[in-house]
Amino acid sequence: MASNEFDLIAQYFERQAVNRSDVPLAIGDDCALLEVPVGSQLAVSTDSLVAGTHFLADADPVRVAHKALASNLSDLAAMGATPAWVSLALTMPEPDEPWLAKFCEGFFALAEYYNVQLVGGDTTKGPLSITLTVHGFVPQGQALTRYGASSGDWIYVTGNLGDSAAGLAVLLGQAELEDKQLAETLVERHFMAQPRVLTGQALRKVASAALDISDGLVSDLGHILKRSGLAAVIEVDKLPLSPELKAFEPLQDKALQLALTSGEEYELCFTVPEQNRGAVETALAHTGVSATCVGQLRPGSGITLLRDGNPLDWQLQGYDHFAE
Amino acid sequence: MASNEFDLIAQYFERQAVNRSDVPLAIGDDCALLEVPVGSQLAVSTDSLVAGTHFLADADPVRVAHKALASNLSDLAAMGATPAWVSLALTMPEPDEPWLAKFCEGFFALAEYYNVQLVGGDTTKGPLSITLTVHGFVPQGQALTRYGASSGDWIYVTGNLGDSAAGLAVLLGQAELEDKQLAETLVERHFMAQPRVLTGQALRKVASAALDISDGLVSDLGHILKRSGLAAVIEVDKLPLSPELKAFEPLQDKALQLALTSGEEYELCFTVPEQNRGAVETALAHTGVSATCVGQLRPGSGITLLRDGNPLDWQLQGYDHFAE
């Protein structure tokens, strides 16, 4: 067994298929040297996944790696950025080669799919956790931010909502499902979300604001409202639910509440001015991802939930790591 | 007490004095948006500090923050890069405001000194650890790497070596010092090393290779030798020792061995071709940092330690987190 951290790094992290021309110097020096295309801004995001907080210590390393990288790429997607590079800080109690091999399998599979090169990082001893910093490019002035929305803009979400929370409930033993195939599908959705990278890029000139749903729709939409000084109306009947979620939670209210609060969906929530509504479908046609209009921005503050035009008084909370 | 991670972030990390013009969008969106100067390469480095591995959980947060940022800036220094931005991933068991306040004090003091802007990060619940990713600029083709050295080049180190290990020994109770002032000075050196940022920049056109001493001179110099396919001779009598180290460890052999193996020094080790030797002093004059020639590169492999021209058979080991 490799007992030296440098050997570990060399052995597992220097073997990658991606070799970008904008990386003159990658792993193995004090810094990576990188080249940003002229006319592009650099988009950078950092996320940590901690064992016991974001995943169970005995979770499949392939899935953990996918989730870690997918959640970071999702932040690039939400800016409309094209992924390029990633740094990995991996802390583990001991050099566990079988774990590392599987982690690399999940990590590099997703990295290669998006042509993302691992350019550096750190391997340290301690409680299991993963911190990634992803870098991408966005043409000057075209980034999707949280503050560009206006009253009257329509609120869209990609894909379906709620599956991740349902999968987590199965994983934590909070829900017993007789249909084992359904249970496994939902757990898979929880871990193996696909970042909406192409969708984000396609929305650059269509959406007025965007973010990814990592803490739950109502919680995340709140960031756009706060940044833009606006209120929102969500028509809950329009929320896109998967057949699996409906089978998991046949009580419609609970399925909709899951859709409103489920974190780690890594779908995009974005706003579209009236004049761009017709462009949404065209823009997304080549991405294979659906988008559903679920509401509208209004003057004021806060989120109103409507069903058949009538307000609902559901008490919902977004996910908060430090909440009691 | 703020119990919500977003409040915590807003409260402590959005209050910084540095506000760079190359940061169109910093904390508060899915990504930061950043602009690299045309003609510059981006230098990026990631380092983690884990409680129990790199610092004691009850260590002064001001010092922990300084050490975390200084060690990262030291990687930029070793490339000859000018620091610009940093991302911070902070994992802590609970939102500890007094700890955060002190951490920010140490962090922003050093960040402001080098005009480094905190542009993003993540705050998560879990065992205490800090992962930083620093970004800097270096003019195209002028970065100092580990692989540019040639046989005959002279080996230099900045400052003094060994103080950090001596300070750590005091901190861990492995050394009892009657002189409390001396003990405190050494502990301070362990935590409050100054990254050699200006020195690294000044060496861009002088040094053939460079790195920072984070694992001990013999261990780190080994990286240059490996990358360059060379051997080295170190004349141990030339190693620069502080008066404090000599007072701490009056046995000369032990002081020299500390100087050869002390990690987390964050001094630079660099190599200089014969024709550039005269330029070293001039280049460093404005930086206030001394440099000492301690040896020379030779054909072959490995490191030979000489005293008065005679080989020493000291068995030394660099610091390795996973070593038994």
Interface residues (C-beta under 8 A of the other chain):
Chain A: S3 N4 E5 F6 L8 P24 L25 G28 D29 D30 C31 A32 L33 L34 E35 V36 V38 Q41 L42 A43 V44 S45 T46 D47 S48 L49 V50 A51 G52 T53 H54 D75 L76 A78 M79 A81 W85 S87 L88 A89 T91 E94 P95 V119 G120 G121 D122 T123 T124 K125 G126 P127 S129 T131 T133 H135 G136 V138 A143 T145 R146 Y147 A210 L211 D212 R227 D320 H321 F322 A323 E324
Chain B: S3 N4 E5 F6 L8 P24 L25 G28 D29 D30 C31 A32 L33 L34 E35 V36 V38 Q41 L42 A43 V44 S45 T46 D47 S48 L49 V50 A51 G52 T53 H54 D75 L76 A78 M79 A81 W85 S87 L88 A89 T91 E94 P95 V119 G120 G121 D122 T123 T124 K125 G126 P127 S129 T131 T133 H135 G136 V138 A143 T145 R146 Y147 A210 L211 D212 R227 D320 H321 F322 A323 E324
